[in-house]
Amino acid sequence: MSKLLFTGGTVVTAEGSYPADVLVEDEKVTAVGTNLDANGAEVVDASGRLVMPGFIDAHTHMDMPFGGTMTADDWATGTEAAAAGGTTTIIDFALQEEGGTLAGAVEAWTEKARGKAVIDYGFHVAITDLRDDIKAELPSLAEKGVASVKIFMAYKGTPLYTEDDDLFETLQLSREAGVLVLVHAENGDAIAKLQQQALARGDTGPKFHALTRPEAVEAEATNRAIRLAEVAGAPILVVHVSCAPALEAIHLAHERGQTVYAETCPQYFAFEYEDLARPGFEGAKYVCSPPLRNPSNRPALWNGLKVGDLQIFGSDHCAFNYEGQKDLGRDDFTLIPNGIPGAEERAMALWTLGVREGKLSENQFVAALSTNQARIYGAYPTKGTLAPGADADVVLWDPELSTTATAENRHGNVDYTPYEGRTFTGGPAAVYVRGGLVYGDGEVVGERGSGRFVERALNLPSIGPVAV
């Protein structure tokens, strides 16, 4: 097996930064320290680089059916895009089919990943049909190394939508089953009514996607989900928090001492409502849920990341082509597939907009992208850290690397990038998964099918800032 010695770099973890070498052998970190003996290892010069634990993206949608179509990235192109952004592990959403089982969802997604993934991976199971046999099956997920499930409060009229009674019972059952409930918090009933009214008025353009999903429907659902979790005595994680009112409900829960985790995403910092209102149908490229917001929300979101109300930064990578997919909703915004690509740009956006602007430290950057994700989702300390015994997932980060995003230089399989023409400063120079190079010199070199399933088991951390 390969033996590597990373020398001359600055190790950056959630806890601190310091000059150190990192020795890797048989896919594991074996030592971190100064002046380590190479002892036959291949020496990798990390001078001028920040040596970070591989990033984890616990919010992706690869090869997923939605709205009568399928996401543009499969497990090959999607994980290649993630690797190009410094991500060494994803946790994707396996959807329970109508009438299907949770085990069936895991099996189906395992087949999707087989022979394709270039990085490591795990699954959340999205529960869409909480029958009695599914309730009995829930505890078996933990035995399969799947430590999380997802419930959608949005998308009324589709199989994804879940009523409050099923959400509440899932929370109760999850407490005993050893799995964490993730929730997409938007009031599906209010959105459905607002959409119906908008279409009746002839309001069909992309901007009405946001206008029929106002901040209040996210804030209300976030508070409702948190309170249901409180009654159930269960932890909960709110994904893709987009606005200050929703974050306020999370902050108040923390003040009460409730165990509530929360994620935000790059699109809420890089884009805004006005992008949905671009001329013609161009705004369709920016349709995602929750929708893009007024930039006035950003100071609260940055503060949430800084103080620990928001612990993780996921991509919600859900790519659809503009031609042939987004344009399904050209005459009806409710038919525009919801989602944008972002796995490749996630870390570069957070560094450029956050660290370089003084809003986050480099240690908080690592916490939000890697360590907190591993801790919350049950993969720590195998993932999320550079310490003896951890998987040798390593990112050599160049803080001065300049990258201008174009559709042509992206590594995914979508025909546009919402980041077209945007320049990032800071990016991965090289990315290693279990000691094997998967990305370097601007090219993905990892072998398709080399990614492995990561078994997870919950050991939930306390709420609050992990890095200072």
C-alpha positions in Angstrom: 0.0 0.0 0.0 1.1 3.6 -0.6 3.1 5.5 2.1 3.1 9.3 1.9 4.7 12.1 3.9 3.2 15.5 3.5 5.9 18.0 4.5 6.3 21.8 4.7 2.7 22.7 5.0 0.5 24.2 7.7 -2.0 21.7 9.2 -5.4 23.3 9.7 -8.0 21.6 11.8 -11.2 22.7 13.5 -9.2 23.2 16.7 -6.1 25.1 15.4 -3.4 25.6 12.8 0.3 24.7 13.1 3.3 23.7 10.9 3.5 19.9 10.8 4.2 16.9 8.7 1.5 14.3 8.1 2.5 10.6 7.6 0.2 8.3 5.8 0.4 4.5 5.5 -2.1 1.8 4.4 -4.8 4.4 3.9 -4.6 5.8 7.4 -2.9 8.8 9.0 -0.2 7.3 11.2 1.5 10.4 12.6 1.3 14.2 12.7 4.3 16.1 13.9 7.4 18.1 13.0 10.5 16.6 11.3 8.9 13.2 10.7 11.1 10.6 9.2 10.1 9.7 5.7 11.4 6.1 6.2 10.7 5.1 2.6 7.6 7.2 2.1 6.9 9.2 -1.0 7.4 12.8 0.0 4.7 15.3 -1.0 5.9 18.9 -0.8 3.1 20.9 0.8 5.0 24.2 1.1 2.7 27.1 0.9 -0.3 24.9 1.3 -2.8 24.4 4.1 -3.1 20.7 4.9 -6.8 20.0 5.8 -8.9 17.0 6.5 -10.9 16.0 3.5 -14.2 17.8 3.2 -17.5 16.1 3.7 -20.7 17.1 1.8 -23.6 15.5 3.6 -26.2 17.1 1.2 -26.1 15.8 -2.4 -28.6 14.4 -4.8 -26.9 12.2 -7.4 -28.9 10.2 -10.0 -32.1 11.2 -8.2 -35.6 11.3 -9.8 -37.5 14.6 -9.3 -40.4 16.2 -11.0 -40.5 13.7 -13.8 -36.8 13.9 -14.7 -33.5 12.8 -13.2 -30.6 14.9 -11.8 -28.0 15.5 -14.4 -25.1 14.1 -12.4 -24.8 10.4 -11.7 -22.4 9.0 -9.2 -19.4 9.2 -11.5 -19.7 12.9 -12.7 -21.2 14.0 -9.4 -18.4 12.7 -7.3 -15.8 13.9 -9.7 -17.2 17.4 -9.4 -17.2 17.0 -5.6 -13.6 15.8 -5.6 -12.5 18.8 -7.7 -13.9 21.0 -4.9 -11.9 19.2 -2.1 -14.7 16.8 -1.0 -13.6 13.3 -0.1 -16.9 12.0 1.3 -20.5 12.7 0.4 -23.7 11.5 2.1 -26.4 11.3 -0.5 -30.2 10.9 -0.1 -31.6 7.5 -0.9 -35.3 7.9 -1.7 -37.8 5.3 -0.5 -40.0 4.3 -3.4 -43.8 4.4 -3.1 -44.6 1.0 -1.6 -40.9 0.3 -1.1 -38.8 -0.3 2.0 -35.9 1.5 3.6 -33.6 -1.4 2.8 -34.7 -1.2 -0.8 -33.7 2.5 -0.9 -30.2 1.7 0.5 -29.9 -1.2 -2.0 -31.0 0.9 -5.0 -28.5 3.8 -4.1 -25.7 1.3 -3.5 -26.2 0.1 -7.0 -26.2 3.7 -8.3 -22.8 4.3 -6.7 -21.3 0.9 -7.6 -18.4 1.2 -10.1 -18.9 5.0 -10.3 -18.0 6.9 -7.1 -14.4 8.3 -7.0 -14.7 9.3 -3.4 -16.2 7.7 -0.3 -19.9 7.9 0.5 -22.8 7.2 2.8 -26.6 7.5 2.7 -29.4 9.2 4.4 -32.8 7.5 3.7 -35.6 9.8 2.7 -38.8 8.4 4.2 -41.8 9.0 2.0 -44.2 6.3 3.2 -44.3 5.6 6.9 -46.3 2.4 7.0 -46.4 0.1 10.0 -43.7 -2.2 8.4 -41.5 0.8 7.8 -41.8 1.8 11.5 -40.7 -1.7 12.4 -37.8 -1.5 9.9 -36.4 1.8 11.1 -34.1 0.4 13.8 -32.4 -1.8 11.2 -30.9 1.2 9.4 -28.4 1.7 12.2 -27.3 -1.9 11.7 -26.6 -1.1 8.1 -24.4 1.9 9.0 -27.1 4.4 8.0 -27.5 6.9 10.8 -29.9 9.4 9.4 -33.2 9.8 7.7 -34.9 12.7 6.0 -38.5 14.1 6.1 -39.8 16.6 3.6 -42.4 19.1 4.9 -42.5 20.7 1.4 -43.6 19.5 -2.0 -47.3 18.9 -1.2 -48.9 16.8 -3.9 -45.8 14.6 -4.4 -44.7 11.4 -2.7 -42.0 13.4 -0.9 -44.5 15.4 1.2 -45.0 14.3 4.8 -47.8 15.2 7.2 -47.0 16.4 10.7 -48.2 13.2 12.4 -45.7 11.1 10.4 -42.9 13.6 11.1 -43.7 13.5 14.8 -43.8 9.7 14.9 -40.5 9.5 12.9 -38.9 11.7 15.5 -40.2 9.5 18.3 -39.0 6.3 16.6 -35.6 7.8 15.6 -34.8 8.5 19.2 -35.0 4.8 20.0 -33.5 3.6 16.7 -30.3 5.6 16.9 -30.8 7.7 13.8 -30.9 11.4 13.3 -33.9 13.0 11.6 -33.1 15.7 8.9 -36.0 17.9 7.9 -36.6 20.1 4.8 -38.6 22.8 6.6 -41.0 24.7 4.4 -44.8 24.9 4.9 -46.0 22.7 2.0 -49.7 23.7 2.5 -49.1 27.4 2.4 -46.7 27.1 -0.6 -49.3 25.0 -2.6 -51.9 27.6 -2.0 -49.7 30.5 -2.9 -48.6 28.7 -6.1 -52.2 27.9 -7.1 -53.1 31.6 -6.6 -50.0 32.8 -8.6 -50.8 30.6 -11.6 -54.4 31.7 -11.5 -53.2 35.3 -11.9 -51.0 34.3 -14.8 -47.8 34.7 -12.8 -45.7 31.9 -14.4 -42.1 33.1 -14.4 -39.1 31.8 -12.3 -39.2 34.7 -9.9 -42.6 33.5 -8.6 -40.8 30.4 -7.3 -39.4 32.6 -4.6 -42.4 34.8 -4.2 -44.6 31.8 -3.4 -42.1 30.5 -0.9 -41.5 33.5 1.3 -39.2 33.5 4.3 -42.2 33.1 6.7 -43.1 29.7 5.3 -39.6 28.5 6.1 -39.5 30.1 9.5 -42.9 28.7 10.5 -42.0 25.1 9.4 -38.6 25.3 11.0 -40.1 26.3 14.3 -42.8 23.7 14.0 -40.3 20.9 13.3 -38.1 22.0 16.2 -41.1 22.1 18.6 -42.3 18.6 17.4 -38.7 17.4 18.1 -38.9 18.9 21.5 -42.1 17.1 22.3 -40.7 13.9 21.0 -37.5 14.3 23.0 -35.4 13.8 19.9 -32.6 15.6 18.2 -33.2 17.2 14.8 -31.2 18.7 12.0 -32.6 21.4 9.7 -31.1 21.4 6.3 -30.4 24.3 3.9 -31.4 27.2 6.2 -31.7 30.2 3.9 -33.0 33.1 6.0 -32.7 35.0 9.3 -36.2 34.2 10.5 -35.6 30.5 10.2 -32.3 30.9 11.9 -33.9 32.8 14.8 -36.1 29.7 15.6 -32.9 27.6 15.7 -31.1 30.1 18.0 -34.1 30.2 20.4 -34.0 26.4 20.5 -30.4 26.5 21.5 -31.1 29.1 24.2 -33.6 26.5 25.6 -31.0 23.9 25.5 -32.6 21.8 22.8 -30.4 19.6 20.5 -31.0 21.2 17.1 -28.3 21.0 14.3 -28.5 23.2 11.2 -27.0 23.5 7.8 -26.7 26.3 5.3 -25.5 26.3 1.7 -23.3 28.4 -0.7 -26.2 29.6 -2.9 -27.6 31.7 -0.1 -24.3 33.7 0.1 -23.4 33.8 -3.6 -26.8 34.5 -5.2 -30.0 36.4 -4.3 -33.7 36.8 -5.3 -32.7 39.2 -8.2 -31.0 36.2 -9.9 -34.4 34.6 -10.2 -35.8 37.7 -11.8 -33.3 37.8 -14.6 -34.7 38.6 -18.0 -36.5 35.9 -20.0 -36.3 32.4 -18.5 -32.7 32.8 -17.3 -33.8 32.9 -13.7 -34.7 29.2 -14.0 -31.0 28.4 -13.6 -31.3 29.6 -10.0 -34.5 27.8 -8.9 -33.8 25.8 -5.7 -35.7 25.2 -2.5 -35.8 27.1 -0.2 -35.4 29.8 -2.8 -32.7 32.5 -3.0 -33.3 35.4 -0.6 -32.8 39.1 -0.1 -29.1 39.7 0.8 -30.2 41.3 4.0 -30.3 37.7 5.4 -26.6 37.2 5.0 -25.2 38.9 8.1 -27.4 36.6 10.3 -26.3 33.5 8.4 -22.6 34.5 8.7 -23.0 35.1 12.4 -24.8 31.7 12.7 -21.8 30.0 11.2 -19.5 31.9 13.4 -21.2 31.3 16.7 -22.3 27.8 16.1 -26.1 28.1 15.5 -25.3 26.8 12.0 -22.7 24.0 12.3 -22.4 22.7 8.8 -22.1 24.0 5.2 -23.5 21.6 2.6 -23.9 22.0 -1.1 -27.4 20.7 -1.7 -25.9 19.7 -5.1 -29.0 18.9 -7.2 -28.1 19.6 -10.9 -30.5 19.8 -13.8 -29.6 20.9 -17.3 -31.0 24.2 -18.5 -31.9 22.7 -21.8 -34.4 19.8 -21.6 -34.9 19.9 -17.8 -35.2 23.4 -16.3 -37.2 24.4 -19.4 -39.9 21.9 -18.5 -41.3 24.8 -16.5 -41.0 27.5 -19.1 -44.7 28.2 -18.9 -45.2 27.2 -15.3 -42.6 27.9 -12.6 -43.9 25.0 -10.5 -42.6 22.6 -13.1 -39.0 23.9 -13.0 -36.9 21.1 -11.4 -35.7 22.5 -8.0 -32.0 22.5 -7.6 -28.6 23.9 -8.7 -25.1 22.4 -8.9 -22.7 23.4 -6.1 -20.6 20.4 -4.9 -17.5 21.7 -6.8 -17.8 25.3 -5.8 -18.9 24.8 -2.1 -15.5 25.1 -0.4 -14.2 27.8 -2.8 -17.3 29.9 -2.2 -17.0 29.6 1.6 -13.3 30.5 1.5 -13.7 33.4 -0.9 -16.8 35.0 0.6 -16.1 34.0 4.2 -12.5 33.4 5.2 -11.0 36.0 2.9 -13.6 38.6 3.9 -12.8 38.0 7.6 -16.2 36.5 8.4 -14.9 33.1 9.4 -11.5 31.7 10.5 -9.7 29.0 8.6 -10.5 26.7 11.5 -14.2 27.5 11.4 -14.0 26.8 7.6 -12.7 23.3 8.3 -15.3 22.7 11.1 -18.2 23.6 8.8 -16.9 21.7 5.8 -15.5 18.6 7.5 -15.2 18.1 11.3 -18.7 19.1 12.3 -20.2 17.1 9.5 -18.3 14.0 10.6 -19.2 14.5 14.3 -22.9 15.2 13.7 -23.4 12.4 11.1 -21.5 9.7 13.0 -18.3 9.4 10.9 -15.9 10.9 13.4 -13.0 10.2 14.0 -12.6 8.0 10.9 -13.5 11.1 8.9 -13.2 14.8 9.6 -9.8 15.0 11.2 -6.1 14.6 10.7 -5.0 12.4 13.6 -3.5 9.0 13.9 -6.0 6.3 13.0 -8.2 8.6 10.8 -8.7 7.8 7.1 -6.0 9.6 5.1 -8.4 12.0 3.4 -6.3 15.1 2.8 -6.8 18.4 1.0 -3.8 20.5 0.1 -5.5 23.9 0.0 -3.9 26.8 -1.9 -5.2 30.0 -0.3 -4.2 32.1 -3.3 -5.3 29.8 -6.1 -7.5 31.8 -8.6 -10.3 30.0 -10.4 -12.8 31.5 -12.7 -15.9 29.2 -13.1 -17.3 28.5 -16.5 -19.6 25.8 -17.8 -16.6 24.4 -19.8 -14.2 24.0 -16.9 -16.6 22.4 -14.5 -16.2 18.6 -13.8 -19.9 17.8 -13.5 -22.4 16.9 -16.2 -24.7 19.9 -16.3 -24.9 22.3 -19.2 -24.4 25.5 -17.2 -23.0 26.8 -13.9 -24.8 29.4 -11.8 -21.3 30.7 -11.0 -20.4 31.5 -14.6 -17.6 34.1 -14.7 -17.2 34.2 -10.9 -13.6 34.2 -9.7 -12.7 32.3 -6.5 -9.5 32.9 -4.6 -8.5 29.8 -2.7 -9.0 26.2 -3.8 -7.7 22.7 -3.7 -4.3 22.1 -5.3 -4.5 18.3 -4.6 -7.1 16.0 -3.0 -6.4 12.5 -1.5 -8.9 9.9 -0.5 -7.5 7.3 1.9 -4.0 8.3 0.7 -4.8 8.0 -3.0 -4.7 11.1 -5.2 -8.1 11.8 -6.7 -7.6 15.4 -7.9 -4.5 17.3 -8.8 -3.3 20.0 -11.3 -6.9 20.8 -12.2 -7.8 17.3 -13.2 -9.8 14.4 -11.6 -7.5 11.4 -11.6 -9.4 9.1 -9.2 -10.6 5.8 -10.5 -14.4 5.4 -10.9 -15.6 2.8 -8.5 -12.7 3.4 -6.0 -15.0 5.1 -3.5 -16.2 3.1 -0.5 -19.3 3.0 1.7 -18.8 4.7 5.1 -20.6 3.1 8.0 -21.8 5.7 10.5 -23.0 5.4 14.1 -24.4 8.4 16.0 -22.5 9.9 18.8 -24.0 13.4 18.8 -21.8 16.3 19.9 -23.0 19.1 22.1 -24.5 22.2 20.5 -22.4 25.3 20.1 -19.2 26.5 18.4 -16.6 23.7 17.8 -13.9 26.0 16.4 -13.0 29.4 17.7 
